[in-house]
Each structure stands twice: as C-alpha cells, then as structure tokens.
Amino acid sequence: MKLIASSIGIAFLFVGCSSTSEPQFDANKLEVKVVDGKQYKVPAVTSIGTQPLTGKEQIDFYHEIGLPNCKEGDVTWETYETADAVNVVMRSGSKDGGKEIYMKAASEGKVGCVSPL
C-alpha cells in the first residue's frame, strides 16, 4: 500500500513540475476585451493597450515595426513575453523603447492591432 501511495505521489509531482503555470500563446484562440467602452477580439493570453491608438506618431510607430494595418481607433495587443522584454529594455533607459523587440515580435505574429467589433 505504501509503495502504491508513494508511486502516485511521485506521479503527481512529476506532472505538476513538468507543466507550465502560464497558459501558452495561441493566436487562433480569441477573446473579447473591452477598452474605452468598445469591444475588441484579441488573442487570448495577451496584454492589450489601455487606450485606442490616436495620432500619427503612434500609428507610424506600428507601421514602422511591421504592422501596416494599424489605424486610429485600434488597440494593440502583445504576448506577455513581448511585454516583459520591452519593460526590461525600457527600465534600462533605452531610447528606442524596445523597437527592435517589437519588430521581431511583429514578424513572429506576437504583437498586433485590432479594430473594435
């Protein structure tokens, strides 16, 4: 009986340690989030902007990094991995604001813009 109980305990420990605690990013799994009173369908397990895009400078930045379809009124989304990497760069005092990270993320489909529903 002790052997069976310890085997089950080890099995649970192995399964718990081998699984990740954060859900994995999948661009095909979408969810609706509300920003500024409007609904946006964004990939699940992402961080989204708290305000819709306004102004030429913001929109031009997203066009430069490889997201040519971003327009005024859209919200941006990014994987948590991308957000964390950009935050590290910004805390270091970088003047480009993580532009290279965003460019790489855009090419990998890990950042984007969506229009309201």
C-alpha positions as CSV (number, residue, x, y, z in Angstrom):
1,M,0.0,0.0,0.0
2,K,2.8,2.4,0.9
3,L,4.5,1.6,-2.5
4,I,1.3,2.5,-4.4
5,A,0.8,5.7,-2.5
6,S,4.4,6.8,-3.0
7,S,4.2,6.0,-6.7
8,I,1.0,8.1,-7.1
9,G,2.6,10.9,-5.2
10,I,5.7,10.8,-7.4
11,A,3.5,10.8,-10.5
12,F,1.6,13.9,-9.3
13,L,4.8,15.6,-8.5
14,F,6.2,14.8,-12.0
15,V,3.1,16.1,-13.7
16,G,2.9,19.2,-11.6
17,C,6.6,20.1,-12.3
18,S,6.5,19.3,-16.0
19,S,3.5,21.5,-16.8
20,T,3.8,25.3,-17.2
21,S,1.9,27.5,-14.9
22,E,1.2,30.1,-17.6
23,P,-1.2,29.3,-20.5
24,Q,0.6,29.2,-23.8
25,F,0.0,31.8,-26.5
26,D,-2.1,30.7,-29.4
27,A,-3.1,33.4,-32.0
28,N,-6.1,31.3,-33.0
29,K,-7.7,31.4,-29.6
30,L,-9.6,34.7,-29.3
31,E,-11.4,36.5,-26.5
32,V,-13.4,39.7,-26.3
33,K,-12.0,42.5,-24.2
34,V,-13.4,46.0,-23.6
35,V,-11.3,49.1,-23.9
36,D,-12.7,52.6,-23.5
37,G,-16.3,51.2,-23.8
38,K,-15.7,49.3,-27.1
39,Q,-15.2,45.6,-27.6
40,Y,-12.2,44.1,-29.3
41,K,-11.5,40.5,-30.2
42,V,-7.9,39.8,-29.4
43,P,-5.8,36.7,-29.0
44,A,-6.2,35.1,-25.5
45,V,-3.3,35.3,-23.1
46,T,-2.1,38.7,-24.3
47,S,-1.7,42.1,-22.9
48,I,-3.7,44.9,-24.6
49,G,-3.3,48.6,-24.8
50,T,-5.4,50.6,-22.3
51,Q,-6.3,53.2,-24.9
52,P,-7.1,53.1,-28.6
53,L,-4.5,54.4,-30.9
54,T,-4.7,58.1,-31.7
55,G,-2.3,60.4,-33.5
56,K,0.0,59.9,-36.4
57,E,3.1,59.3,-34.3
58,Q,1.6,56.2,-32.6
59,I,0.3,54.8,-35.8
60,D,3.5,55.5,-37.7
61,F,5.5,53.5,-35.0
62,Y,3.3,50.4,-35.5
63,H,3.7,50.8,-39.3
64,E,7.5,51.0,-38.9
65,I,7.7,47.8,-36.8
66,G,5.8,45.9,-39.5
67,L,2.1,46.3,-38.7
68,P,0.9,48.3,-41.7
69,N,-2.8,47.8,-41.0
70,C,-2.9,49.6,-37.6
71,K,-5.1,52.6,-37.7
72,E,-6.7,55.2,-35.5
73,G,-9.2,53.6,-33.0
74,D,-7.4,50.2,-33.0
75,V,-6.0,48.8,-29.8
76,T,-2.7,47.0,-29.7
77,W,-2.0,43.6,-28.2
78,E,1.2,41.7,-27.4
79,T,2.2,38.5,-25.8
80,Y,3.2,38.7,-22.2
81,E,6.7,37.5,-23.2
82,T,7.0,40.6,-25.5
83,A,5.6,42.9,-22.9
84,D,8.1,41.6,-20.3
85,A,11.1,42.0,-22.8
86,V,10.1,45.6,-23.7
87,N,9.7,46.5,-20.0
88,V,13.2,45.3,-19.3
89,V,14.6,47.4,-22.1
90,M,12.6,50.5,-21.1
91,R,13.8,50.2,-17.5
92,S,17.4,50.1,-18.8
93,G,16.9,53.6,-20.2
94,S,16.9,52.6,-23.9
95,K,15.9,55.4,-26.2
96,D,14.3,53.2,-28.8
97,G,11.6,51.9,-26.4
98,G,12.2,48.3,-27.4
99,K,11.6,48.9,-31.1
100,E,13.8,46.0,-32.1
101,I,11.9,43.7,-29.8
102,Y,8.6,44.9,-31.3
103,M,9.9,44.4,-34.9
104,K,10.9,40.8,-34.1
105,A,7.6,40.2,-32.3
106,A,5.6,41.6,-35.3
107,S,7.5,39.3,-37.7
108,E,6.6,36.4,-35.4
109,G,2.9,37.4,-35.0
110,K,3.3,38.1,-31.3
111,V,2.1,41.7,-31.5
112,G,-0.7,43.3,-33.4
113,C,-3.6,45.7,-33.8
114,V,-7.3,45.1,-33.8
115,S,-10.3,47.3,-34.7
116,P,-13.4,47.5,-32.5
117,L,-16.2,45.0,-33.2
